Amino acid sequence: MSAALLSPALVRAWRPVWPVSPRGSERAWIAAFLIPYASVFVAFLAYPLVYALWLGSSPALYAELAMDPRYLPTAVNTLLYVGIGVNTTMFGAILLSGYFMSQSRWIKGLLVLFMLPWALPAIPAFVAWHWMFVGQLGFMNSLLDQVFDIDGPIWFNSYWLALGTNIFATIWKWMPFWTLIFLAGRMAIPQDIYDAADVDGAVGVRRFTYVTFPLLANLYLICTLLSTLWLIGEFSGVFFVSGGAPARSTEVLATFGFHQAFDSGNPPLGVASVMSALPLLIPLTILLMRKVHATEVQL
């Protein structure tokens, strides 16, 4: 049938629909929506990142860091702070997520209370931790005196006590968030898998070892990676809890860089202090992501 024999209406009905480029007015609306977001992205993310990389790009800065006697202890502190904090948080969160799987009402109410540390703003929460442990009149030492009739230690006069307080405060702050993530992961596991595991005798610890954890392995690795990346740049957990005490011996790279940039008036050296963690972060990121892709069991 030729097109000449078809009515105009049929011709319009059978006309193929091709992508149509936006008209002038539509382009104006698209630009009106995209330009503010692009401007914010460039001004507050792209430009600061590129500028920071440029500030810390000089090899002389890293030579200066290597000669600073405080840099190596600070790097060790960062490894302890991140390593202990991340692994303890992840392990505790995945265990607690199983506890909060209970359908009991009072456990669900307890979950709401458990989430409060994460919901609190970081700075007031860490400042409260500082005043809980500072001096003999702090809450912790007052509690030890009133309940056990013993004198508590001067927490921030001891390296290990101060570092432990920093780590514990950070775990307290972030464990609820990761517990919620693992709880969502557990809830996504079909009940049929658990029913089959019960038939095979996989209950209790065996169920967690052979069923739950393998199914959450990818999620666990990704959460570990994100938590590591975030905690490497964590500033408030050390600065507001111990302040690096005693005598700045418990500083991490973020607080060390802050003091270099603002107290010493050397912003490039401050940026380089934090960027010195990149040789650790980049291989860690690559290894974990390869592990995620190589894992056969996926949730």
HELIX and SHEET records of a PDB file:
HELIX    1   1 ALA A    3  LEU A    5  5                                   3    
HELIX    2   2 PRO A    8  TRP A   14  1                                   7    
HELIX    3   3 GLY A   24  PHE A   41  1                                  18    
HELIX    4   4 VAL A   42  ALA A   46  3                                   5    
HELIX    5   5 TYR A   47  LEU A   55  1                                   9    
HELIX    6   6 PRO A   59  MET A   67  1                                   9    
HELIX    7   7 TYR A   71  TYR A   99  1                                  29    
HELIX    8   8 ARG A  105  PHE A  114  1                                  10    
HELIX    9   9 LEU A  116  ALA A  119  1                                   4    
HELIX   10  10 ALA A  122  PHE A  133  1                                  12    
HELIX   11  11 PHE A  139  LEU A  143  1                                   5    
HELIX   12  12 LEU A  144  PHE A  148  3                                   5    
HELIX   13  13 TRP A  155  ASN A  157  5                                   3    
HELIX   14  14 TYR A  159  MET A  187  1                                  29    
HELIX   15  15 GLN A  191  VAL A  199  1                                   9    
HELIX   16  16 VAL A  205  ARG A  207  1                                   3    
HELIX   17  17 PHE A  208  THR A  212  3                                   5    
HELIX   18  18 PHE A  213  LEU A  215  1                                   3    
HELIX   19  19 ALA A  217  ILE A  232  1                                  16    
HELIX   20  20 SER A  236  PHE A  239  1                                   4    
HELIX   21  21 LEU A  253  PHE A  258  1                                   6    
HELIX   22  22 HIS A  259  ASP A  263  3                                   5    
HELIX   23  23 PRO A  267  MET A  275  1                                   9    
HELIX   24  24 LEU A  278  ALA A  294  1                                  17    
END                                                                             
